[in-house]
């Protein structure tokens, strides 16, 4: 089993899209990434449309609450420009997580999506990693395709029914500077953490 990323690490100075059909696995994934990053000396800024206390309580329940350098910020569904100002004009955070990114852009045009990712990407080049969480199907298909095209990396979480069980898989179709994976990686969330079975990488 491997740690959270499913790879050695995220590329530096990058914008990573983490997407899932409606579900909370991507949030759990992001919370484990945040805890791991803080453990490695990074400062994490976690922006959420939910209550910041909800995020902290979830992390407590999973026993991954970082002791310091983790900043949960509650930001209700504001306009895209307000979100972008919040992301790009405040310097805090080596890793900035936006959960749920798609909720801020429900009424945005394709041009606004393009401008948003371009602006976030410019900020990332100053030394940050942005993780943008998205529920598939909330935005028009062209908008989602543009997000995937402009992001430096794309991580997809898929849940499938196998018999009477739900199985979850991580797929990384795109990641700047990394080799493509040959298979989806099964993962589990348990008392031992978010565990990815990398043995599935090679037929």
N, C-alpha and C positions, 0 to 999 in steps of 0.2 A: 504494500500500500504506500501511496505517496501523499505528501502534504497537499494543502488546499489547491494550489494553482493548477495542477495537472501538467505543469512544465516547471522548469527550474525557477523561473521568476517572470514577472511581467517586463516587457521592454521599458526602458526609461523614457521619459518625456513623451508619453503616449496617451492616446484616447482609446479606451477599450469599451466595447458595447457588450453587455451581458444580457441575453434575452431568454425568455421562457414563455410558453403558453401559460395563461393565467395560473399563478401559483406563488408560493413563498420560498421555494428552494433557492431562487436567486438571491433573496434577501439573506437567508442563512449562509449561503456561499460568501456573500459580501461581508457579513459579520465575522466569519472566520478569517477572511483575508485581512480585515481590519485588525483583528487581534494578533494575527501572525506578524503583520507589518509593525505594529507597536512593539511587539516582542523583539523585532529586529532593529529597533531604534528609530523608526519612522514616526512622524506625526500624521495622524489620520483625521480628516474632517468628513463627517458623515451627515449629509443633508437629506432630510426625509420629509415627505408630505404627511407622515404619521406623527404621533407624539414622540418626542425624543426620549421620553421616559419608557415608552414601549420598546424601543430599540435597546436601551440599557437593561431593561428587565429581561428581555429575551436572551441577551448575552449573559446575564447573571444565571438564568436557568440552565444555560448550556455550559456554565462555568468557564466562560471565555472573556469575561469582562476585563478589559485592559486597565491596569492601575493608573495610568497617566497617558498623556499625549493622544487621547481619543476625545474628539469634540463632536458630539451629536447636536445637530441644529435642526429645529423644527421650522420648516418653511412651507406654509400652505401653498395651494396651487395658484401661484402668482403669474404674472405675464412672462413670456419668454425673455423679454428685455430685462425685467427685474431679476430673474434667475441668472441671466448671463452676467449682469453687473455684480451679483452676489458671488458668482464663481470666479470671475476674472479680475475684480478690483480688490479682493481681499487676499492677502498673501499667505494666510495660514494653511498648512497642510502639505505634506509631501505626496500623500495620496488623498484624492478627493472623490468621495462616493456620492452619487446622486440617485436616490431611491424614492420615488419613481420618476425617471427622466421623462418618459412619454407623457405623463399626466400634465406636464407644463406646456406641452406642444399640441394639445388636442385640436386646437383651432388654427394652428400655424400653417402657413403656406410652404410650398417646397422651397422657395427662396429663403424663407425664414429659417428653415431647418439647415440649409446649406450655410447660411451666415452664422448660425449658432455653432455648428461643428467647426467651422473655420476659426471662429473666435476662441473656442475652447482649445482647439489644436495649437493656436498661437501661444496661448497661456501655458499649455503643456510644455512647449519648447523651452520655457524658462526653468524647467526642472521638476515638473509635476507629472503624476499619473492620474488620469481621470477615469473612473469606472462609472459608466452610465447604465443603469438598470432599466429594462424595458419589457413590458408585457406585449408579446406579439398580438397583432390584431387590433390594438387600440388606435394606431395611426394608419392612414391609407398605405397601401402596398408600396407605392412609389416613394413615399416618405421613408418607410422602413428600409427599402433598398438603398436609398441615398445614404442613410445613416451607416449601413453596413459598408458601403463603398468608401465612405470618407473616414471611417474609423481605422486606427492602426491595427486593431485586433477585434475579433468577434468570438464570443464564447456563447454557445447555445446549450441550454438545459432542457432536456426532453424527458417526459415521463410516459412510460408505456405500460400496458397491462400484459403480464405474462402469467397465464393461468389465473390463480386467485390472488396474485401479488402485483404490486406496483413496483416497477424498476425504474430507476433514474439514471440518466446518462449525461455525460459532459461531452460536447463536440466542439472542437476548436478549428473551424474551417479557415481561419485567417489569423495570423499573428506575426507582426513585423519582426523579422530577424530569427524566426523559429521555423523548424521544419514542419511540414504538414503531418498530422497524425493519420495513421492508416485506418483507425477504428474509433468509434465512440468509446469513451471510458466510463464504465459503471462506477457509481459512487454510492456511499451510504453515509447517513448521519446518525451517530450513536453517542454513547457516553465517552467513547474514545475520540470523538471529533468528527470532522468532515473528511472522510477517507476515500481516496480515488484509487482504483485498482489499475495500476499502470501495466500490469501484465497483459492487458488487452491491447496494448499498443502494437504488438508484433504478432500477426496471425498466430 
